[in-house]
């Protein structure tokens, strides 16, 4: 190869390398805090999803976690892509949502010695329910909020919310879990999680937490969303990548 050819080849390689460099995308998430108020690591399923999209779309997520109200404000102002923000009519006017990238189930958790029958939201009449501040739980729930039942908003710390429940500050708390988790598995996980806190709470013997068997909602889609003016085709690319993932899973 001549010197000119070698130089041209090296130049082409340089251009290819620069073109292949992943594009950074700010990804906004709602807080998930541990007992010390620190951000918890991503759950394995969520990390796997984000890794897949980074590889498939040649992007690099710059993850920023905030309380849900701030994460939503940032998304609406065009500060980045957001994941896990439930749809409602107001948000759909400002944000372009993807197809579902996963699904969740919404459960009610009570003290084990203070369970109650639950089949519909009207069964919560007169009760106080703990929720994550800034998160929404569907139009039916929001219509009844502070009318049929009272809602106590709290930070997105599972330990803090469960302790408030055990101290009878609320009658039940709302808990979002991946749809593949069974009721028994969720309750077992919660009881193991809260066990270290019980010895310092002066509770009656054998008191823990219980998951009510009837979910509040099932198969709630988890979506990406971005302000319409900032999309530039990103949501369509995400939808195409999710469709490819579903096809590959179906072929296995």
N, C-alpha and C positions, 0 to 999 in steps of 0.2 A: 504494500500500500504506500502511495506517495505521501509526502508530508502534508500536502493539501488535503488528500483524502482522509488522512488520520485526523487532521484538525477538524474537518467537516464532521467526521464520525463522533469525535469528542463533543463538538458543539451540539450535535443532534442528541447525544446522550444527556447532555446538560439540560437541554430544553425538555426532554422527556421526563427527567427527574423532577424538574420544577413543575411540570404539568401534573405529575402524579402526587405532589405534596398534598396531604389532606387539608381540606378547608375547615377552619374552626367555626363551630356553631355553638353559641351559648345555649345551654339547656337549663331551663328553670324548673326546680322541683320544690314541693312543699316540704317543710321541716319534718324530720323524724328524729326525735331527741331521746337520749338515754337518761338514766336516773340522775346523772350529773349535768344534764342540760347540753350535752355535746351531741353533735350530729352522728347518727348511727351509720355504719357502712351500708351500702346498697344491698338489698336482698339478692341472692344468687340469680333468681329468675329475671329480675330487672337488669342486673349487670350483664347477663347473657344477651338480653334484647338489645341493649345499648351497644355492646361489642359487635353484635351482628350488623346493626345499621351503620356503625362506623366503618366496618370493613366493606360492606356492600355498596355504600354510597361514597366512599373515600372522603369521609369527614372525621373530625375529631371533636367530641363534645367537651365543652368547657362547662362543667356542672356547677351551678350556683343554687344553693338551697336557702329558702327564706320562709317565714310564716306565710300561710296561704294568701292572705290579703295582699301582701307586698309582692309575692310571686305573680299573682294575677295582674296587679297594676303594672308591673314591669312588662309582662307579656302584651298587655293591651297597648302599652306605649311603644311597642316595637323593639324591646330590649332583648328578645330571644324567643326560642322555641320553648313551649311549656309542655310538660307531660303529667297526666293524671288529674287535670282539672275537669270536673264533671261539666257536661253540657247544660246550658239553660238558654232560654230565649234571648236574654240580654247578651250573653257571651257569644252566641252564634252570630250576632250582628257585627261583632268586632273581630272575631277570631275564625280562621279557617281550620277546621278540625280534620284530622285524618280518620281513616277507617280504624276500627278497634285493633289495638296491638296486644290486647289481653283482656281479661275480665275479672271482676271481683264480686264477692258476696258481702252484704252488709248484715252484721249480727248485732244482737243485744246481749250485753253481759250484766249480770246482777250478782249481789252477794249470794252465797250458796244457801243462806238461811232466809232469803227474802226474794225467792223466785215468784213469778206470777204468770198466769195464762196469757199467752200472746199469740194472736193470729193476724190482726190487722193493726194499723196505726191508731185506730180509735180505741184499742185496748190500753193505750198509754194515757188515756184521759186522767188528768189530775196528777200525773207523775212528773218528776223532774229527770230529764235525760241529759247526760253529758255528751258533748260534741266537740270536735276540733274547731277552734276559732278560724273563720274564714272559709271553711270547707262547706260544700252544700251536698245534701243527701237526696236530691230528686225533688221534683215539683210537688208531689203529694206530701212529702215531709215538710217542705218549706211552707206550704199553705196552712199546715196545722201548727207550725212553730209558734209557741207562746200564745196559742189559742186553745187547742185541745190539750196540749201538754206544755210544760215549761222547759226551756233549753238553757243549760249552763255551758257556755263556751269556755274552752280551756286550751292550753298550749298542746302541741303535738308530742307529748311525752307519755308513752304508754304507762310507765310506772307511776307517774303523778296522777293520771286519770284513774287507774285502778285503785290507788290508795284513797282517793276522794270517794270512790264507790264504797270501799270497805269501811270508811269512816261515816257512811250514810249521808254524805253531802249531796248525793244524787241517788235516784232509785235504780238507774241503769246507765250504761254508757254504750255508745255506738262504736262498733269495731269493724273496720274494712279488712278483709282477708282475700288472698287469691282464691278464685272459684274452685280450684282443684282440692282445697283443703276441706276435709270432712268436719262436721260439728265436733265429733269426739276428739279428733286430732287438735282442733283449735282450742278446745277446753283443756286438754292435757297440757298443751304448750303454755297456756295462760297460767295454769296452776303451778307449773314448774317455774315460770318466770316470776310470779309474785311470792313464792314460798320464802325467799330470803328476807323479804320485808315484813312478814307476818309476826316474827318473834318480837319486834319492837313496837307493835301496834296495840298490844293489850286486848286482843280480840278473844271471844269465846273459843274454846277448843273446837277443832275441826271446821272452823269457818274459813272459807276460801271464796273463790269466784265460780260462777256457773254460767254456761252459755245457754240461752233459751233456744230450744230445738227448732223453732220456726224462724227462718231468716226474715229480715225486714225487706231485703231486695236480693235478687239473684242475677247473675250474668250481667252486671253493669260493665259496659265497655270502658276500657282505659285507652285514652286517645292522646296523640300529640296535637298541638294547636299553635298557630302563629298569627300575628296581626296580618290582615290582608295585604297591607302595603309592604310587608317585609317577606312575603312568601317566596317569590321568585322561583316557583315550581317545586319548592322543597317538599310540601305536603304530597304532591303527586308522586315524587320520587320515593317518599316513604311508603306510600300506598303500594307502589309497584314492588318495592322490596318486601313488604309484608306479604303480598300475594305470592311472590316467589317462595318465600319461607313456608307458606301454607301448602303449596304444591309439593315442595320437597318432603315435607312431613307426611303428606298423604301418600307419597310413593314409597315410603319406607315399609 
